[in-house]
Amino acid sequence: MANITLEGSERDALPNARPLGPAAADERLEVTLILRAGSAELWRERMARLSRAEDAAPLTAEQFARLHGATDADLRAVAAFAAAHGLVVVQRHAARRTVVLSGTVAQVNAAFGVELLRFEYPGGTYRGLLGPVQLAQELHGIVEAVLGLDTRPQARPHFRRREGPKPRRSRAATPPVPSFTAVQIASLYEFPAGSGEGECVALIELGGGYRPQDLQTYFGALGLPVPQVAAVSVDHAVNAPTGDPNSADGEVMLDIEVAGAVAPAARIVVYFAPNTDAGFLNAVTTAVHDEVNRPSVVSISWGGPESSWTRQAMSALDQALQAAAMLGITVCVASGDGGSSDGVPGGTNHVDFPASSPHALGCGGTRLKATATTILSEVVWHDNSGATGGGVSAFFGLPTWQQGLDTTTVQGNVQPLNARGVPDVAADADPQTGYEVVVDGVQAVFGGTSAVAPLWAGLIVRINALTGRRAGYVQPAIYTRESAFRDITRGNNGAYEAATGWDACTGLGSPKGTRIAAVPAL
């Protein structure tokens, strides 16, 4: 029987890439299949209630699996398909709606109607395909995404290191402080008292690693206990520090140190995965459905322009974030450091995904000037080191809670927001006014929206510990409480200008932590 094209699975080569020829027929690989939810209607109904803040009670893992997981019949259909094509089922998880198959390139080519190729590009080589994936008719309507065929780097970390020597800090209380510890940032933003005890923060990392001795040095200097940090391997990736603070190690350590300084009694679990579309998705679904560690907040500091993703991958990852919302998990995501273009050449506007998902708390960046105790000024982060990501999604529609908002361009044009606007919130991200960290034995100052996601994760974890419940999907609630934010009204990120109220540079603004904690639905 003829195969059917899987909608949204089309791939082009990376810019400046050239094919080297077919991938070796006997090369083994793993392919991730995402299956449909058990009841699409129930799924839509629950998400509609969450978007209207009408249903704050999170589902248990058991309830979610029963109501929204893959059905036994669909799992059996995929297993039968695998057996017929000589593929091995190496993993299946009903709640994650995930089946991972293993086989050779030759077997996968035949099973999914593709020709896998090797490509060379300026950053190295990767295995990939040109065109769409083909689904066997017996899987049509059952399988919604086929990921892992393509191994190109899918995302980049959103941190920036301040260059040059660290400025000397005055002992006086009045002069502006050139850099901050995460503890100082939390104090300046009036975070509620607390340590996050009893909570767990999940960090998604697509490379690099951490060294326990660096954590001891960093937290010892702050006079804080070293938090409990554990690593979870996803798709065979592991904690693998490179020794280079400018590598992905910088991202991993920034995430751990910021979240751990803000919520030192919370457990931190780092989910290491390959930097591919399949690895990214599998890391998120593993964290969201982790019944051992049960994180209440997920922090993601990696992403890429929407234009670099396939539609099937964006839909699958967005559904993973919807599952998080149903389970009462807040997902904080960096909005990117490439300004309104998100680093895409050509002069057009782009937003970063997964921050552009309506089910992610998109975290933008500011430049913060302060004394040790008082904020002096705060503007949009935009300088030679980078700029906060922000803008309007080309993929996701307008969420209920963003209706009636506007965007303002640098030319002064005001337009009604007609699709998902990014970001939702902000905090200090400029590396010139950044966060003091220790990475691979080096003391440095880092910024980027990568610092904002774990900072907000730490705030939410503190609130969860104080209230004894999960804040979960916070956007519908916080968009009704503009008074809980410090409105950023100066600066731009390239195409968009800051304005009174929400804007496409810093969202609602930076947090007034105690007021955020007082929002009724949190």
Secondary structure, 3 states (H helix, E strand, C coil): CCCEECCCCCECCCCCCEEEEECCCCCEEEEEEEECCCCHHHHHHHHHHHHCCCCCCCCCHHHHHHHHCCCHHHHHHHHHHHHHCCCEEEEEECCCCEEEEEEEHHHHHHHHCCCCEEEEECCEEEEECCECCEECHHHCCCEEEEECCCCCCCCEECCEECCCCCCCCCCCCCCCCCCECHHHHHHHCCCCCCCCCCCEEEEEECCCCCCHHHHHHHHHHHCCCCCCEEEEECCCCCCCCCCCCCCHHHHHHHHHHHHHHHCCCCEEEEEECCCCHHHHHHHHHHHHCCCCCCCCEEEECEEEEHHHCCHHHHHHHHHHHHHHHHCCCEEEEECCCEHHHCCCCCCCCCCEECCCCCCCEEEEEEEEEECCCCEEEEEECEECCEECCCEECCCCCCCHHHCCCEEEECCCCEEECCCCEECCEEEECCHHHCEEEEECCEEEEEECHHHHHHHHHHHHHHHHHHHCCCCCCCHHHHCCCHHHEECCCCCECCCEECCCCCECCCECCEECHHHHHCCCCC
